[in-house]
Amino acid sequence: EGTVAPVTPRRQARRIRIALDAAIGLASAVAARGTHQQSAFLDGPCRFPPIAGGRRAVVRDDNARPAAPVRRSVRVEPKRALRYELSMRALLSITATIALLTGHVAAQSKKPFSVVEATIPELRDALKRRKVTSRELVTQYLVRIALYEDRLNATLAVNGKALEEADTLDRERRQGKLRGPLHGIPVALKDNVHTTGMPTTGGALAFDGYIPPYEATLTRNLKAAGAIIIAKTGMTELANWVAGGPTPMPGNYNSAGGFGYNPYDPRKELRPAVFDGRPVLSTGGSSSGIGTAVSFWAANVGTETSGSILSPANQNMLAVVKPTLGRISRYGIIPITADQDTAGPMTRTVTDSAIMLGVLEGAKPDPEDSATTRCTPPPK
């Protein structure tokens, strides 16, 4: 059996163009000849009789019988023909616009949801409307990591249980249970933030494969809000603590994973003076914004002692927040100095950063970090 091809917006537009051309051609012929030959088909219960002024109207007649086509000749003045032509142009133009917009909306509604450049509110809305599941989000992000990681070197570890966690969160959503504003949304952590499901190395080869016995407070806060920790990001080794002048640690380099590369220009520097594999365009450091910039995850968490959130944000075109010291607990983060260290969100939009900050700071001070007692608790 044959199948009927779907009416795509392009095919619909072509049909409208054909009708428009035909109508304009007909009206032009009328204007040129001054005589309009019409066929009125008394087809079934509808008939189209002429009315005063030469106009025509549809009159319902349920008693009418089918009849053979009746050909009528109607005299139309040139000016009236011109008005008719202009009216047809306007009518068919409006029809074409409506049809195209309707076809576009229909096509958009059937288009699969994509994580590329998707914001946290867009992800939440897609999950709420059942356009996508958390498992599908994780799958799309993992596919992007698999496709582009070799070129960008943005991650140091990937959560092998991310799909399993996504299934759990999807099941909870179907049951009407939402943990928080990040329910089912994948995010990443800088690799100096403790996680018990993935290694935490700080980028140091000495800690390769090390899994901490406890989680950082901000890790727990993210999970409590429903986030899926999909990966650990690259970073400058031990947050740029291990080397200084005259041979400083290159930005976003670590012995565990090597250099990270800027997605806006991922080429390697080839000049002999610095021919060591570093990127031609710096990624900033010590945090990494590479994966967020290319939609490996929805957002990530960086840490800063002096410029380590702001620098990669500038280099990767991100919106970030360096919070007041103590606004986010530092418990479970490899430290440099208690006087300056802080964690903060790294995202593509200000709204995303605000959502992430609200989750990271927690509802009350952390007894494991005395600095959190000096900040006013967030409003309830």
ABEGO torsion letter per residue (X at the ends): XBBBBBBBAAAAAAAAAAAAAAAAAAAAAAAAAGBBBBBBBBBEABBBBBBBGGBBBBBBBAABBBBBBBBBBBBBBAAAAAAAAAAAAAAAAAAAAAAAAAAAAAAAAABBBBABGBBAAAAAAAAAAGABBAAAAAAAAAAAAAAAAAAAGABABBBAAAAAAAAAAAAAAAAGBBAEAABGBBBBBBAABBBAABBBAGGBAAABGBBBABBBAAAAAAAAAGBBBABBBBBBBGGGAABBOABBBBBGBBAAAEBBBBAABABBBABAAABAGBBABBAEOABBAAAAAAGABABBBBBBABGAAAAAAAAAGBBBBBBBBGABBABGBBBABAAABBBBBBBABAAAAAAAAAAAAEABBBAABAAAAABBBBBX
